[in-house]
Amino acid sequence: MTKASDLRAKSPDELKDMLLGLRKEQFNLRFQRATGQLESTNRIRAVRRDIARIKTLLGAEKRAGGKSAGGAAAAGA
């Protein structure tokens, strides 16, 4: 599970790359679950939450007008 503070330090391009990788992993985990090969069911939940964290940071950055996601999130807290 990735911490939000670690994600805030990344650039939007890095976050988008991470998001793509997590979505691929989510697909593979769903496929494994459907075929009965999944051993760690809690990984599905962790991946879903990591995806949500990244999407939240990307959305906060977009709303802030392209400023850093860390600054926008810290100002709202």
Buried (B, 14 or more C-beta within 10 A) or exposed (E): EBEBEEBBEBEBEEBEEBBEEBEEBBEEBEEBEEEEEBEEEEBBEBBEEBBEBBEBBBEBBEEBEEEBBBEBBEEEE
